Amino acid sequence: MRAAFFALALTTFALALAATAIGSTAEPAAQSQIPGCTRASVNLVEEGRLSLATDNPAFEPWWFGGSKSKAWEINDPRTGKGYESAVAYGIAKRLGFTKAQVTWQAVPFLKSFAPGKKSFDFYIAQVSNRPERRKAVTFSASYYVVNQAVAALKTNPIAKVRSLAGLKKYRLGASVGTTSYDYIVRYIKPNQSPRVYDTVNDVVTAVKTRQIDGMVHDFPSMGYVTNVQIPGSTVVGRLPTLGPKEHFGLVFQKGNPLVRCVNKAINAMRRDGTLKKLEVRWLGKTGAPILK
């Protein structure tokens, strides 16, 4: 009886040690840094997990890190590298989610702010907070103020333009439904009707094949466009802010109360300098001239 009891005690002790060892390798539980915003208290698509979404492909410098699976064409948002990936995980951490508790899905850009039920808690992919979009979705506080820019082949005469007025005689293009296209129509007002394309990749192809003289897109993305996507191209210049400043915001299901907690996290990241540090690290300095 004593031998059997001793064997049972050893077995129990061994199981306890094994459980401790397993627990030690697990990711430590995160605690919310935002008062009143715990994992248990926020409204989520999937209980206990933060379901995030972005466009696919996910371009640099907003995302960095080669695709880890066939699901992502260029960069994998799960790396935590790149400005938007780092911002997303910074928000998640402040809300008490570990990296393992964050999941990602690919959602087309235009679908992110279209009317209808959302499969994500929030979407992040350089979506500008515009009045017409706010009719269908809810936006977070700003996590980045953006300038538009123009890129072109170095051999195209538009590359020598140094003023906003100088762009008027050229054919420009941008992606459909974007603030880049809006800027062309509202502020540049070119003599030739601008061309609109379904995706950024289509606009890039249009520049390469000389269907258009220049493309308008957000400035931080132009480094990847000119250095990787369009050999022999250059950033003609940044476009001046005309009208209200353009802000990028996270996209939520219309009326989702989660936005209140996320806004608190974004504001905390702004106050403690985190957003500025991430901006400097991933987006770098603005070296292109402003076309006035």
Secondary structure, DSSP 8 states (H G I E B T S, - for coil): -HHHHHHHHHHHHHHHHHHHHHHHHS-------STT--TTTS--SBTTBEEEEE-SS--TTT-BSB-SSTT-SSB-GGG-BSHHHHHHHHHHHHTT--GGGEEEEE--HHHHTSSS--SSSEE-SS-B--TTTTTTEEE-S-SEEE-EEEEEETTSGGGG--SSGGGTTS-EEEETTSHHHHHIIIII--SS--EEESSHHHHHHHHHTTSSSEEEEEGGGHHHIIIIISTTEEEEEE----SS-EEE--EEETT-THHHHHHHHHHHHHHTTHHHHHHHHHH----S-B--
